[in-house]
């Protein structure tokens, strides 16, 4: 059985089209329904659909009156407040290209981004680092003054026109500017049943930062497109407070990265009678973490795979749960394959996860990098750089990034497989596996782990030997205070390898 999937594609995006208009359309018939609730320790800030639509339209008017022209790029340097999605959608409504960035960036990092994208304007929140760039700055105070302005008409355009720019996390190298079209929001309709099980009656709480496409899409845009309610913790809410917020807000779906679930489960959880299930994305979900959540809440975790270049397209769902430790199945309407050098591989054979260039959620390309954009394709297939393997049912298991795959005596080994095995040890909280060079001509598999107490290498080696073939077993065990993670909580195996080799590797 070849590992290619094509069920006929998805209904084409209508034209003309505007992403913001699509997101806000359902809210026109639900003026008094809560669209966004920012959950604070001293009370909630409730945005009805009428208030949301007015603020977005007024923001679009204010931005255009400020002298911006359709096609201009606008750098968003904002925290986790309501102003972030208002500015994002307001820009898109007006035909501007917002560029969301992390509030955690340093001055050199945000200056590098500004130099690359050449923004016509910077929208900045209070007390955040600003780039060294001559573009005029709009404060959140100025944005609030725009809310009451007459709404601007939506800039209707071709679905393939650029709508926004997002930066990759940089886990596999330097962050890159990814340009997405208006049609990207249309592709997300395949997730409603293929991952979320989302309905207009749901109240979805997302724990991520707004600059992350996982949060912007799953936490805000998708609920609003359906007329559901988005719940967002106030800035600075620690993970330990999330269970109480889930209960208080009567959340029916919870979305977060695995690291957030891990932190929440360090203490007993209250009963959550309204919760139907959780959603996980951003990095591979450990089986032990999934099981702990099921035991603690009585609800399932539905995992999805995606990336900045293409929103999630592979997932489990309430109607079709992922078997075993697989990611799940291609979402209905998607065209994907697992590729080797000569095309789709056979089931049971690892291959590079690839999405067809016709997918409406696929990026237009990397900003001003046509050669690098073209290099990501093998024929009509966009190469994600991640390795998967398909079983006989069509479910796909994740094996790791192509450049994270380890080599043991000439045989490729998945870091995820090693991490899954060691992660079942009761004394290990987190673990990451990577290949490190110990001599100029020799490298070994290393396991970096965290836990409450020291464990001997002999014990860990014996534990691994009971669960892994000998060539997959780590030869080096390193206890750490914490594993390195990026701004969106993604595990940085590359940094682990580089830091260890700098300190201990061959000179």
N, C-alpha and C positions, 0 to 999 in steps of 0.2 A: 504494500500500500504506500503510494507516494504521499508525502507530507505537504500537500497543497490543499487549500480550502477556498471554495468559491461557490456561494449559494445564489449567484445571480446579481449580486451587488445591491445597492440601496437606492431609493428614490432620489433623483437628482435635486440639488438645491434650487429653489425657485429664483427667478431673476425678474427685475432688479431686487437687490437684497441688502439689508443692513443688519449686522449682528446684534446691535443694541435694540433695534426695533423688534427683532425676533424674540429676544430675551424678555422684553417688557410687554409683548402683545397680550399674553394671558391675563396680566394684571389689570388691563383696561376694564374687564368685566368683574373685577374683585377689588373695588376701590378701598373697602374698609377692612380687608383681610390683612393680617400681619405678613409682610413680605420678609422683613429682616428684624430680628430681635438680638440686640447686643446685650449679653447677659453680664451684668456688673454686680459687684459685691453689695452695693447699696441700692440696687434697683435696675430695671431694664430700660433700655432705649428702644422703643418700638417704632418701626417704620412700616406704615401701611403701604399697600401698592399704590394708592393715590399719592402719598407723600414721596415714595420712591420715584415714580414716573415724573412727577413735577420737578424733583431735585435734579434728576438726570437731564431732563430737557432744559431746565434753567442753567445748569452747568454748561451744556453745549452752547447755549446762547452767550453766556459770559465769556467763554473761551474764544468764541468767534469775535465778540466785541473787543476782546483784548488785542486783536490784530492777527490772530492765528489764521492760517489758511488751510483748507482741506489738503491732506498729504503731509502736513508738518508733523514732525515727531515731537512727542512730549514725554519727558522723563518724569516718572512718578517715584518720588522718594517719600513714602508715607508709611505710617505704622498700621497696626491692625485696628483701624477705626472705620466707621461707615464712609468716611471721605475717600477711602481707597476704591471701593467699587463704584462710587458715584463719579469719581474722576475718570476711572477706566471706561465706564459706559458712556459718560458724557463726551469724552474724546471720540469714541467710535461713532456715536450718534452724529457728531459734527463732521465726520470724515477725517479726523486727526488720527495719528498712530501713537497710542500710549505705549510706554516701555516700563512695565512694572519692575521694580528692583527691591532687594532686601533691605530692611531698615538696619541690618547688622553690618552692612558694608563699611569698610574703612575709607578714609579720604582718598588714598591711591586707587582703591578698587572702583569707587564711584566715579572718580575722575577719568579713569581708563574707559569706562562705559560711555561717559559723556563725550569723550574724544572720538569714540567709534561711531556713535549714532548721530552726533551733531544735532542736538535737540534745539527746536525753536523756542522752547519754554521748559522750565523745571517747576513742577508742583511739589512743594516740600512741606513736610510736617514739622512741628516745633521740636527743637533739640535734636534734630537728626543731622548727620554729617552731610555737607554739601560738596559738590564737585568744584574743582577749580576750572570754571567754564564761564564764558561771558553771557550765556543765555539768561534772559530775564527770569525772575523767580516769582511764582504765585504762591502765597501762603494758604493754609487751610482756612484762615479767616476770610481771605478773598473768595475762596470757593463757597463758603457758607453764604456770602452775600449774593452769589449767583443763584442760589436755590429758588428764590422767589421770582426770578425773571420769566418772561413769557417763553415757553418751551420752543426751541428751534426745531424746524422740520428735520426729520432723519435724512441723512445724505445717502439716498438709495444708489446702489452701484452694482457692478458685476460681482457675482459671488467670489471670483478669483482675485479680486482686488485686495491688496494688503489691508489688514484691520488692526493688527497689533504686533509688537515684537516682544519676545520673551527670552531671557537668558537661560542657557542650560546650567545645571548645577556644577559642572566642571569636574565631576567624579572621574571621568576618563581622560582628563587633560584640562586645557584652558577653557573657561566658559565661552560659549559662542552665542551670538545673537541670532535667534530663530524668528523668521518672518512668517506669520500665519495670515491666512485669508479670512474673509468674512464667513466663508462656508465652513470654517472649523466648528462653529457652534452647531451647524446642521448635522455634522457627523456624530455629535454627542447624543443624538436621539437613539442611536444604536445601543447606548449604555443603559437606557431606562429599564429595559427588560433583560438585556444581556449581562448586566452587573447589579444595578441598584435594586430592582423591584420597586422603583419610585412611582408614587401616585400623587395627585394634587392634595390629598389629605395628609401627607407626611410632614413631619417636623424634623428636619435634618440638621444635626449639630456637627460641625467640622472643627477640628482642633488645630488646623495648620495656619501658616502665615499667608496673607493675601497675595503676596507676590508669586506664590507657587501656583502653577497651573492646576494642580490637584485641588487646591482650595478654591481658586477662582471658578473653576468649572464645576466640580462636584459639590462644593459647599455653597455656592451662590448662584451662578448662571443657570445650572440645570434645574434646581428647585424653582427659580423664578420663571423659567420657560414653561414649566408645567403648572404654575400657580400654587406651588407648595410654599412652606415657610422655612427660611434659612435661619439657623440659630448659630451665633458666633460668640465665643467667650470674650470678655473684655480684655484689652491688652494687659499682659503681665499675669494672666491667670495660670497658676502652676498646675501641672497634670494631676496632682493629688486632689484638686478641687473639682475636676471634671465630673466624677461620678455624682456629686451633689447637684451639679448644674443639669446633668442629664435627667435626674429625677425631678428637679424643680421645674424644668422647662417642658417636661413630658415629651422628651425627644423620642421619636419612633425609629430613627436611623442615626447611627453615629459613625463618623468617618475620621480616620487618623492614620498616621504612619505607625509601623510596628513599634518604634521606640516609645511612642506615647502610650500604647497599650501596655508595654512592658512596665513603664513607670506607674501607671494606674493600678496594676495588679500587685504592686508591692504591699498594698494594704487591702483589707476586706472591702468588698463593694456592697453598697446597699441594694436592696431589691429594686429592680427597674421594670415595673409592670408594663410600661408603655413601649419599651424598646423591642423592635422586631428583629433587628440584626445589626451587625457592624460591617463597615467597609474598610479595607486595608489596601494601601498602595504606597509606592515610593521606594521600597526595597522588599526583598523576599521575606515573607512571614515564616518564622520558625514554627514547626509543628507543635513544639511544646507550648509556645505562646498561644497558638490557636486553641489547643486543648484547655489551657488554663482559663481562657476567656469563656469557653463553653461551660466549664464547670462553675465559674463565678457568676455567670449571668443567665445560663440556660438558653442563650441565643448563639447563632452561627456567625462566623466571620467570613465574608465574601471578599476574596482577594482578586486584584486586577493587575495587569501588566500594561505599562505604557511608558511614554517618555516625552520630553519637551517637544521633540520633533513631530510626534503624533500622539494624540490623546489615547487613553486606554482602549485596546481592541481585543484583548484576551482576558477572560475572567470566568469565575464561577458566579452563580446567581441564585436567588432563592428558588427559582423554578428549575434550575439545572446546576446543583452544587458541584464543585470540583471534586473528583475522586482522589482519595489519598492525599499526597502532598503535591499534587499538580496545581498549576495556576488555573486550570479550567479549560474552556473551549473558546474558539474564535466567536466573537459576537455575531449574531445574525446580521447579514449585510456586508460583512468584511470579506476581503480577499487577502489571505496570507499564506506563507509557506515557510518551511525550514529548508534552508539551502546549503548545498555543498558547492564545490567549484564548478560542477557540471549541471547544476539545477537542483530541484527538490530531491531530498534524500528519502530513503525508505523509513517507514515507522520503526522505531527502536534505535535509529541511528541519529546521533547528535547533529544538529545543523544550526546555521545562523537564522534567528527569527527575522522574517522579512514581511513587509506590508506592501501591497501593490500601489503603484504610483497613482492610481485612480481613486484612492481613498480620499474622501472629502476632508478628513481630519489631518492629512499629511501636510507638512509645512510647504511653503512656497520655496524655501531655501534659506541658507545662511546669508545674512546681510553682507552684500558686496563681496561674496566669496563664491562665484559661480563654479570655479574648478573644484573646490572642496565639496560643494553641494552635489555636483555631478559624480564625484568619487564615491558617494554613499550608495550608488545604485549598481545593481547587477542586472542588466537588461531593464525590465519594467519593475524590478523589485527594489524597494528601499531597505538597505541593510541596517538593522538596529545595532549590530555589534554585540548582541547577547546570544547565548547559546541555549537551545531548548531541545527536547526530545519528545516525540509524540508516541502515545501508547495506542493499543489496538482500538480503543474507543474514540480516538480523536482528541483526547485531552493532552495538554502539553505541560511538561515539567520544565522548570527553569534551572539551568545549570550554572549560570554566571556569565559575566561579560567575557567576550572573546579574549581581551587582553588580561583578564583576571584568571583565566584557565591556567592550571599548573601542569608541569611536566614532571612525571616520575618515571625515570628510566625509559623515556620515549613514549610513554602513554599519557594522554591528557586526562587530568583529574579535575572535577568540578569543586571549587571552594565551598559551594552550597552543600554538597554531599558530605564533606568533612565537617562543616559547621553543624549540620543537622544531627550527625552522629554524636559529636561531642556535646552538643547543646542539651542532651538528655541527662548529662551528669548532674546530680543534685547540687554539687558544689560550684557549678558554673552558671553565672548569670547571663553573660554574653560571650560570644566567641567569633573570631574572624580568622580565616585561613588564607594564606598566600604563600607564594614561592619566594624565598629569599636566597641571595647568593652568599655562600659562606667562604668560597674560594674563587679564584679567578676562573676556574674551570669546573666548579661544582655548585649546585644549588639544592636546597631541601625544602620540603613542605613544613611551614611553621604554623603553629596555632597560637594566636594571641587571645587571652581570655581575661575576664573579670569575675570575681567571686568574693564572698565575705571572708574567706580564710585561705591560706596557702595550701596548695596540693602538690604532692611530689610528682616529678616527671615520670617516675616509675609507675605510679598509680594511673596517671593520665594515659601513658603509653599502653598499659594493659587494658584500660577501658576502651581505647580506640581499636586495639587489636581484636577485641571481641565483636566489633561492629563494622570494621572496614577491612578490605583486602590489604595485604601487607604493603603493597606499593602505594596505597592511598593514605597510609598512616603518617601523621606528622613525626618528624625527627627532632623538632624543636618546639618547646612549650614556653611561652612567655606570659607571666601574669602582669596585668596592667591595672592602673586605677580606673581608666575609662578608655574606650575605643574611640578613635578619631571619627568625627562625623561632620558633614557639611551643614550649611545653613538650613537645609530642609531635612536634617536628621538622617541623611543617607550615609551609610558606612563607607569610609574612605580606605579601601584596601591598598590602593596605590601609595597613600601616605604612610601606612603601616610599613610597607615594604621599603620605601625610601628612607624613612626615619631609622629603621633597624639597620639597613645596610650602611647608612652614614655613620652610625655609632659602632657597628660590629663587623661590617662586611670587609671584603678584601680591599687592600689599599693599592 
